[in-house]
Amino acid sequence: MNQKIIDQNKDIKSIINKALEGERLNPEEGLYLLENADLLTLGRIADYIRSKKHPDDVVTFVVDRNLNYTNVCVAGCKFCAFQRKKSDSDAYVLDFEEIYSKIQELVDWGGTTLLMQGGLNPDLRLDFYIDLISGIKEKFPQIQIHSLSATEINYLAKIEKMEPQEVVRILKKAGLDSLPGGGAEILSDEVRVLISSNKTTTKQWLDIHRIVHEEGMTSTATMMFGHVEKPKHIIEHLDVVRSLQDETGGFTAFIPWTFQKGNTMLDYLEPATSAYYLKVLAVARIYLDNFDNIQTSHVTQTMKIGPVGLHFGANDLGSTMIEENVVASTGLSVASPRPEKMAKIIKEAGFKPAQRDTYYNIIRTF
């Protein structure tokens, strides 16, 4: 037993030294850290790596609106409380005037980014998205349309009998600027078949983001964990997005968050602890050596834990979330702090706040 402890400590120390020296960890080393290293050690390593990438200690946030244009969805994901059937009394598709009104409020807040996503609604064909995106771009040319997801792109390609690349090109021409990382969940088909079998496979998700990057657009990579996955699946997820980033360099940021129970088919699961969230966040910073930006989630972790993530490798506090419906549908209350409040929270955490745009360009300091 004592020999095992000695060997384990030796292994952790060698992996830590490798990370601190800027050498890339392999999947086995990443998994070993996640399963064996203590939280505070991981936090110190991740914070050191963050400080090397961002020596000015600037922490960013974006003023955006998370607008869900429809809640009708045929995917049937087990973790989702937001989805509705077309026949449900509270099913909806927002009309364009209501969407424009919501975007005007975003502009009034000094916002720059529209994060617009919905369900897989078979009644909404490609023309709907072309008209919607081009209409937004015409009325609000200053707003960066960071919208849809690989899942929605893949579904549109399927129902229109088109190649995903053609769909991406058409939407880009209409005014789509970048793609959020929604629909990633865990990028391991062992997990996806259990929680979201009707959505994109791991390969399809990666292929669509590759297409987006090849078309000159950027995207974000996300991960929703703390449900049926095992630690090995988390590392598998980190490894495939790191590989795609090696290939294209098109990801602007990595954004992990935890599954939230409440009105879902996975409510029998115990939620991930805040300590585990911080541990995964730190490992992500250590493992994803080719990502400049890592975002901490105040939406799923609240404003008590979200800013703590800034000491566990993150350099971005996410967004003001003027509107949020998906997580809120589980019953979790989601704060919508004004930019000045976000700046105050970042300062109190010991960093220099700055408002950014979708592409992580600084547009305002405090």
Sequence and secondary structure as in RCSB ss.txt:
>XXXX:A:sequence
MNQKIIDQNKDIKSIINKALEGERLNPEEGLYLLENADLLTLGRIADYIRSKKHPDDVVTFVVDRNLNYTNVCVA
GCKFCAFQRKKSDSDAYVLDFEEIYSKIQELVDWGGTTLLMQGGLNPDLRLDFYIDLISGIKEKFPQIQIHSLSA
TEINYLAKIEKMEPQEVVRILKKAGLDSLPGGGAEILSDEVRVLISSNKTTTKQWLDIHRIVHEEGMTSTATMMF
GHVEKPKHIIEHLDVVRSLQDETGGFTAFIPWTFQKGNTMLDYLEPATSAYYLKVLAVARIYLDNFDNIQTSHVT
QTMKIGPVGLHFGANDLGSTMIEENVVASTGLSVASPRPEKMAKIIKEAGFKPAQRDTYYNIIRTF
>XXXX:A:secstr
 HHHHHHHHHHHHHHHHHHHTT    HHHHHHHHHHS HHHHHHHHHHHHHHH TT EEEEE EEEEESB B S 
  TT SS B TTSTT  B  HHHHHHHHHHHHHTT  EEEEE    TT  HHHHHHHHHHHHHH TTSEEB   H
HHHHHHHHHHT  HHHHHHHHHHHT  EE  TT S S HHHHHHH TTS  HHHHHHHHHHHHHTT EEEEEEEE
SSS  HHHHHHHHHHHHHHHHHH  EEEEEEEE   SSSTTTTS    HHHHHHHHHHHHHH TT S BB  HHH
HHHHHGGGGGGTT  EEEE  S   TTGGGT       HHHHHHHHHHTTSEEEEE TT  EEEE 
